[in-house]
Amino acid sequence: MTPPAEITAPLDATLLRRSVLRMAHAGSTVHIACAFSIVEILAVLYRGWLRHNPLPQAPGRDYLVLSKGHGVMAQYACMYALGWLGDEDLDRYFADGTRLKGLSDAHVPGLEVTSGSLGHGLSVGVGLALAAKRQDTGQRCYAVVGDGEMNEGSIWEALMFAAHQRLDNLVLIVDANGFQAMGSTAEVLDMGDLAAKLRAFGYDTRDVDGHDELALDAALGTLRDQDGRPKALVAHTVKGKGLSFMEHNNQWHYTRLDATTLAQALGELPIQLESAPGARAPAEPEEDIQS
């Protein structure tokens, strides 16, 4: 596969994480760690691979389906960096009457699918890829799912259908962070070697470090166009990547930031990029918002 050479975007993982913190604090909401695990994946896609446009009817645009819709703050952070969202959107995230919800919502320009009911988004993505294939538009569909989400039966139905239809314009990316809401994926329902399973289903599959942007770019570049096989990356990630108290701590699936943890988080993320676009940090809280 080759990236669209004309596409570039000023997306920096540290800045994206700071935008996620800004939203999470403003909205007093959760799913921070779930968003942090996919930051580099989305940055690489938006920066070099995804022919993106916030207008659904724009010709030639690719599709990005965030099937694990609870990680949507990472995608909002990318959209903010691209100028599709403004300061008010981030500062009023998850407030009554505002457009940014806690799950992916197709009413927001730039989001393809309303998702969060796990196992649903990939099926929609397969449909988008099938339509593009039949209409010979040249569009690709990138679908990001969680490894916990792979427990859903509908995921495997969609995988089989895409392989049967020879959808080589579908790129599945598994955020393999090893956790789901109620525990580790190994403890809740162990899926074993996901890459081996996907290969057995007929997918051109790669294992990759999901936080290594060069490795992600390289892995995407080795996938072959028009070979009749859907593509898959099993991206090995860390839930809460970048923050010492959040990494590998599944309590952060549902924990909110308080004054102490927000200050610690901002302190741990490098500040030398403070002046770059999108770097504005959330205001320091005046009171503890932990609940």
C-alpha positions as a Python dict, from the first residue, in 0.01 Angstrom:
ca = {
    (1, 'M'): (0, 0, 0),
    (2, 'T'): (119, 351, -67),
    (3, 'P'): (2, 658, 127),
    (4, 'P'): (-158, 953, -52),
    (5, 'A'): (153, 1167, -92),
    (6, 'E'): (-34, 1495, -74),
    (7, 'I'): (-172, 1430, 273),
    (8, 'T'): (12, 1565, 574),
    (9, 'A'): (-113, 1689, 908),
    (10, 'P'): (49, 1845, 1218),
    (11, 'L'): (-31, 1560, 1454),
    (12, 'D'): (190, 1503, 1755),
    (13, 'A'): (116, 1225, 2005),
    (14, 'T'): (198, 1436, 2308),
    (15, 'L'): (-26, 1718, 2195),
    (16, 'L'): (-305, 1475, 2119),
    (17, 'R'): (-281, 1326, 2469),
    (18, 'R'): (-293, 1673, 2623),
    (19, 'S'): (-608, 1743, 2422),
    (20, 'V'): (-759, 1421, 2556),
    (21, 'L'): (-680, 1532, 2911),
    (22, 'R'): (-834, 1869, 2840),
    (23, 'M'): (-1159, 1707, 2728),
    (24, 'A'): (-1165, 1449, 3004),
    (25, 'H'): (-1119, 1713, 3269),
    (26, 'A'): (-1370, 1954, 3116),
    (27, 'G'): (-1633, 1682, 3081),
    (28, 'S'): (-1550, 1502, 3405),
    (29, 'T'): (-1560, 1186, 3203),
    (30, 'V'): (-1378, 855, 3173),
    (31, 'H'): (-1226, 634, 2901),
    (32, 'I'): (-897, 824, 2910),
    (33, 'A'): (-677, 515, 2905),
    (34, 'C'): (-880, 365, 2619),
    (35, 'A'): (-813, 678, 2415),
    (36, 'F'): (-443, 694, 2502),
    (37, 'S'): (-377, 346, 2362),
    (38, 'I'): (-476, 447, 2007),
    (39, 'V'): (-319, 793, 1984),
    (40, 'E'): (-25, 692, 1764),
    (41, 'I'): (-243, 470, 1546),
    (42, 'L'): (-481, 755, 1466),
    (43, 'A'): (-197, 1006, 1425),
    (44, 'V'): (-27, 786, 1166),
    (45, 'L'): (-351, 730, 977),
    (46, 'Y'): (-448, 1097, 966),
    (47, 'R'): (-95, 1212, 892),
    (48, 'G'): (-13, 990, 601),
    (49, 'W'): (-259, 723, 503),
    (50, 'L'): (-613, 843, 534),
    (51, 'R'): (-747, 1061, 254),
    (52, 'H'): (-957, 1258, 496),
    (53, 'N'): (-1226, 1518, 470),
    (54, 'P'): (-1491, 1603, 731),
    (55, 'L'): (-1762, 1622, 466),
    (56, 'P'): (-1924, 1280, 415),
    (57, 'Q'): (-2006, 1355, 52),
    (58, 'A'): (-1652, 1461, -40),
    (59, 'P'): (-1539, 1247, -334),
    (60, 'G'): (-1244, 1013, -298),
    (61, 'R'): (-1218, 1030, 79),
    (62, 'D'): (-1134, 719, 275),
    (63, 'Y'): (-1329, 595, 575),
    (64, 'L'): (-1210, 567, 933),
    (65, 'V'): (-1446, 366, 1150),
    (66, 'L'): (-1371, 374, 1522),
    (67, 'S'): (-1554, 61, 1622),
    (68, 'K'): (-1425, 96, 1979),
    (69, 'G'): (-1623, 417, 2004),
    (70, 'H'): (-1542, 470, 2372),
    (71, 'G'): (-1193, 581, 2264),
    (72, 'V'): (-1339, 870, 2067),
    (73, 'M'): (-1150, 1141, 2258),
    (74, 'A'): (-837, 1035, 2067),
    (75, 'Q'): (-1016, 1093, 1739),
    (76, 'Y'): (-1158, 1425, 1860),
    (77, 'A'): (-801, 1527, 1948),
    (78, 'C'): (-693, 1455, 1590),
    (79, 'M'): (-989, 1647, 1453),
    (80, 'Y'): (-899, 1941, 1677),
    (81, 'A'): (-539, 1934, 1549),
    (82, 'L'): (-674, 1935, 1194),
    (83, 'G'): (-894, 2237, 1270),
    (84, 'W'): (-1222, 2050, 1234),
    (85, 'L'): (-1306, 2115, 1598),
    (86, 'G'): (-1251, 2431, 1799),
    (87, 'D'): (-1156, 2528, 2152),
    (88, 'E'): (-1520, 2550, 2257),
    (89, 'D'): (-1577, 2192, 2143),
    (90, 'L'): (-1298, 2064, 2366),
    (91, 'D'): (-1375, 2287, 2661),
    (92, 'R'): (-1743, 2193, 2658),
    (93, 'Y'): (-1686, 1825, 2584),
    (94, 'F'): (-1963, 1604, 2720),
    (95, 'A'): (-2165, 1902, 2845),
    (96, 'D'): (-2542, 1920, 2804),
    (97, 'G'): (-2643, 2047, 2461),
    (98, 'T'): (-2301, 2013, 2300),
    (99, 'R'): (-2220, 1795, 2004),
    (100, 'L'): (-1928, 1589, 2133),
    (101, 'K'): (-2050, 1283, 2316),
    (102, 'G'): (-1861, 1018, 2508),
    (103, 'L'): (-1895, 770, 2222),
    (104, 'S'): (-1842, 807, 1849),
    (105, 'D'): (-2143, 982, 1697),
    (106, 'A'): (-2199, 1008, 1321),
    (107, 'H'): (-2379, 1339, 1368),
    (108, 'V'): (-2035, 1499, 1419),
    (109, 'P'): (-1881, 1580, 1079),
    (110, 'G'): (-1572, 1366, 1035),
    (111, 'L'): (-1703, 1065, 1227),
    (112, 'E'): (-1830, 787, 1006),
    (113, 'V'): (-2027, 571, 1239),
    (114, 'T'): (-2215, 591, 1565),
    (115, 'S'): (-2039, 324, 1765),
    (116, 'G'): (-1975, 211, 2116),
    (117, 'S'): (-2207, -86, 2106),
    (118, 'L'): (-1909, -315, 2067),
    (119, 'G'): (-1892, -534, 1759),
    (120, 'H'): (-2112, -302, 1556),
    (121, 'G'): (-1867, -65, 1391),
    (122, 'L'): (-1667, -322, 1200),
    (123, 'S'): (-1980, -452, 1028),
    (124, 'V'): (-2058, -101, 908),
    (125, 'G'): (-1699, -61, 793),
    (126, 'V'): (-1721, -380, 593),
    (127, 'G'): (-2032, -243, 427),
    (128, 'L'): (-1852, 79, 337),
    (129, 'A'): (-1560, -117, 194),
    (130, 'L'): (-1793, -340, -5),
    (131, 'A'): (-1976, -42, -154),
    (132, 'A'): (-1649, 126, -250),
    (133, 'K'): (-1526, -196, -406),
    (134, 'R'): (-1839, -251, -611),
    (135, 'Q'): (-1846, 110, -727),
    (136, 'D'): (-1471, 104, -800),
    (137, 'T'): (-1414, 433, -617),
    (138, 'G'): (-1065, 343, -494),
    (139, 'Q'): (-1162, 426, -137),
    (140, 'R'): (-1023, 232, 158),
    (141, 'C'): (-1188, 170, 492),
    (142, 'Y'): (-975, 162, 806),
    (143, 'A'): (-1157, 4, 1101),
    (144, 'V'): (-1015, 24, 1455),
    (145, 'V'): (-1143, -234, 1703),
    (146, 'G'): (-1038, -325, 2056),
    (147, 'D'): (-898, -665, 2145),
    (148, 'G'): (-1171, -699, 2407),
    (149, 'E'): (-1419, -617, 2134),
    (150, 'M'): (-1292, -922, 1946),
    (151, 'N'): (-1498, -1126, 2193),
    (152, 'E'): (-1811, -1017, 2009),
    (153, 'G'): (-1953, -1272, 1766),
    (154, 'S'): (-2054, -1003, 1519),
    (155, 'I'): (-1685, -918, 1472),
    (156, 'W'): (-1612, -1265, 1340),
    (157, 'E'): (-1915, -1264, 1113),
    (158, 'A'): (-1791, -939, 962),
    (159, 'L'): (-1438, -1078, 926),
    (160, 'M'): (-1563, -1385, 742),
    (161, 'F'): (-1787, -1179, 514),
    (162, 'A'): (-1505, -939, 423),
    (163, 'A'): (-1272, -1227, 339),
    (164, 'H'): (-1540, -1396, 130),
    (165, 'Q'): (-1600, -1072, -60),
    (166, 'R'): (-1224, -1029, -111),
    (167, 'L'): (-1231, -677, 32),
    (168, 'D'): (-867, -582, -13),
    (169, 'N'): (-964, -218, 52),
    (170, 'L'): (-1046, -300, 416),
    (171, 'V'): (-774, -245, 678),
    (172, 'L'): (-860, -380, 1021),
    (173, 'I'): (-649, -243, 1308),
    (174, 'V'): (-678, -423, 1641),
    (175, 'D'): (-589, -211, 1945),
    (176, 'A'): (-438, -499, 2141),
    (177, 'N'): (-390, -336, 2482),
    (178, 'G'): (-472, -651, 2676),
    (179, 'F'): (-762, -510, 2876),
    (180, 'Q'): (-1133, -461, 2858),
    (181, 'A'): (-1372, -291, 3099),
    (182, 'M'): (-1390, -573, 3354),
    (183, 'G'): (-1038, -711, 3344),
    (184, 'S'): (-761, -839, 3127),
    (185, 'T'): (-860, -995, 2797),
    (186, 'A'): (-673, -1311, 2902),
    (187, 'E'): (-887, -1343, 3215),
    (188, 'V'): (-1225, -1246, 3069),
    (189, 'L'): (-1212, -1444, 2744),
    (190, 'D'): (-870, -1528, 2607),
    (191, 'M'): (-855, -1497, 2230),
    (192, 'G'): (-507, -1643, 2197),
    (193, 'D'): (-295, -1542, 1899),
    (194, 'L'): (-513, -1289, 1719),
    (195, 'A'): (-272, -1250, 1429),
    (196, 'A'): (-273, -1626, 1366),
    (197, 'K'): (-653, -1631, 1375),
    (198, 'L'): (-678, -1343, 1129),
    (199, 'R'): (-432, -1511, 893),
    (200, 'A'): (-642, -1826, 914),
    (201, 'F'): (-942, -1616, 813),
    (202, 'G'): (-758, -1506, 499),
    (203, 'Y'): (-624, -1169, 612),
    (204, 'D'): (-288, -1024, 511),
    (205, 'T'): (-177, -965, 870),
    (206, 'R'): (106, -794, 1056),
    (207, 'D'): (198, -768, 1424),
    (208, 'V'): (327, -424, 1513),
    (209, 'D'): (411, -201, 1810),
    (210, 'G'): (109, 27, 1815),
    (211, 'H'): (302, 316, 1971),
    (212, 'D'): (592, 308, 1724),
    (213, 'E'): (484, 543, 1449),
    (214, 'L'): (766, 442, 1215),
    (215, 'A'): (676, 76, 1263),
    (216, 'L'): (310, 151, 1197),
    (217, 'D'): (398, 336, 879),
    (218, 'A'): (626, 53, 770),
    (219, 'A'): (366, -215, 843),
    (220, 'L'): (99, -30, 648),
    (221, 'G'): (345, 7, 362),
    (222, 'T'): (400, -368, 336),
    (223, 'L'): (32, -445, 284),
    (224, 'R'): (-40, -513, -79),
    (225, 'D'): (-311, -347, -282),
    (226, 'Q'): (-551, -546, -495),
    (227, 'D'): (-442, -892, -386),
    (228, 'G'): (-795, -997, -297),
    (229, 'R'): (-727, -1018, 78),
    (230, 'P'): (-847, -786, 354),
    (231, 'K'): (-565, -641, 563),
    (232, 'A'): (-507, -653, 938),
    (233, 'L'): (-264, -498, 1183),
    (234, 'V'): (-254, -638, 1535),
    (235, 'A'): (-120, -328, 1708),
    (236, 'H'): (24, -413, 2048),
    (237, 'T'): (-45, -116, 2273),
    (238, 'V'): (-50, -9, 2637),
    (239, 'K'): (-373, 110, 2789),
    (240, 'G'): (-304, 454, 2936),
    (241, 'K'): (23, 483, 2743),
    (242, 'G'): (234, 779, 2850),
    (243, 'L'): (125, 817, 3212),
    (244, 'S'): (298, 616, 3485),
    (245, 'F'): (-8, 584, 3707),
    (246, 'M'): (-238, 490, 3420),
    (247, 'E'): (-35, 237, 3221),
    (248, 'H'): (-149, -123, 3281),
    (249, 'N'): (-393, 0, 3549),
    (250, 'N'): (-739, -99, 3435),
    (251, 'Q'): (-905, 116, 3700),
    (252, 'W'): (-851, 397, 3449),
    (253, 'H'): (-1108, 248, 3216),
    (254, 'Y'): (-1366, 422, 3434),
    (255, 'T'): (-1173, 662, 3661),
    (256, 'R'): (-1203, 1038, 3633),
    (257, 'L'): (-926, 1290, 3674),
    (258, 'D'): (-908, 1481, 3998),
    (259, 'A'): (-687, 1778, 4078),
    (260, 'T'): (-394, 1560, 4179),
    (261, 'T'): (-402, 1318, 3888),
    (262, 'L'): (-457, 1595, 3635),
    (263, 'A'): (-155, 1784, 3764),
    (264, 'Q'): (53, 1467, 3762),
    (265, 'A'): (-58, 1383, 3409),
    (266, 'L'): (30, 1727, 3276),
    (267, 'G'): (363, 1707, 3454),
    (268, 'E'): (449, 1373, 3299),
    (269, 'L'): (373, 1474, 2943),
    (270, 'P'): (659, 1675, 2791),
    (271, 'I'): (600, 2049, 2796),
    (272, 'Q'): (855, 2158, 2536),
    (273, 'L'): (578, 2147, 2276),
    (274, 'E'): (365, 2388, 2477),
    (275, 'S'): (367, 2654, 2206),
    (276, 'A'): (275, 2421, 1922),
    (277, 'P'): (-79, 2419, 1776),
    (278, 'G'): (-321, 2224, 1991),
    (279, 'A'): (-92, 2223, 2292),
    (280, 'R'): (-306, 2425, 2527),
    (281, 'A'): (-348, 2234, 2847),
    (282, 'P'): (-666, 2209, 3048),
    (283, 'A'): (-694, 2468, 3319),
    (284, 'E'): (-582, 2358, 3660),
    (285, 'P'): (-889, 2245, 3854),
    (286, 'E'): (-1001, 2446, 4154),
    (287, 'E'): (-1160, 2152, 4328),
    (288, 'D'): (-1148, 1776, 4335),
    (289, 'I'): (-1385, 1627, 4077),
    (290, 'Q'): (-1321, 1262, 4158),
    (291, 'S'): (-1635, 1057, 4174),
}
